[in-house]
């Protein structure tokens, strides 16, 4: 009898668990983490950041230099480091430095499941809180800089609003000389830049590089700040753009009237064909979306020829603005940048073909030419039109 009474509750629990497995997205309401490799600002500010894996290596020497020079930095700490060296992590925080999450065991995040990523982030947060009483949120840095859209979503779900990459990679972990580490930063210093270094023993040149690096940056007018302070710097002279699903650099560049190469350079992008939704891009030179550039959502039956005619532009211009390899292949719902035209098409008419119509009679009715209608609608055979067919009538 007791078992009979427990069965409904057990079934309910099982049902809830199954729902969670079948529909995990229902609980996934957080926004993806924002990817940051550089902060847009005209102020001469930079952030020095240090990745702290399982090896404390040179951390005490690094902390001493930072203390002597009065510099606050941001340390991205693994859970293993926090669990195995809590005294070191406490010292980092006690000296006023900032802490971010660098995973627990330093795996490639793109090779993990969502559950595994969540576990890595959660265990690290627990280890850091146990050592310092502080949370590493809201900053996450993926090991090896390895990320994709699922990684950004997992970080966002875990409360890490910003995924922090870097502008300058000193490659100090390769054991390069202190002069090489120093020069890597000094030669590439720009407002809003984030420099990447490591505390491990393999980064043997870093402690000795820091004094001259810091002095050189200050001599050049730079203030060294934490990542949170860098993100709070006032943007001037540049624009931020958050990448949307379906965006390409070509589309964004066309929208703002700047070359793709300028966006690539401003954001330190290695592969121009690889950008992610919710990634934050710096749009250089204070550009704003061009008032002469609009967008159009492709409708069933549309062709690039028809759209180009409607907006008074060319198929080639639309194809280039949207990085379209095959002008004959567009999809309903696809959003196109329309260069040289606003979001509202010029006074272009449409006409629904009636029984007995010919292109000649339609052209005569609207005071245009057969060739103009043929071009606007990509008609292969001017003698073959069908009742019910909707034609663009160019102005």
Beta strands, then each sheet from edge to edge (+ up, - down):
strand 1: 34-36
strand 2: 45-52
strand 3: 74-77
strand 4: 98-101
strand 5: 139-140
strand 6: 162-164
strand 7: 168-169
strand 8: 194-198
strand 9: 223-225
strand 10: 239-242
strand 11: 280-283
strand 12: 294-297
strand 13: 335-338
strand 14: 349-352
strand 15: 390-393
sheet 1: 1+ 6+ 5+
sheet 2: 4+ 3+ 2+ 8+ 7+
sheet 3: 4+ 3+ 2+ 9+
sheet 4: 10+ 11-
sheet 5: 12+ 13-
sheet 6: 14+ 15-
end
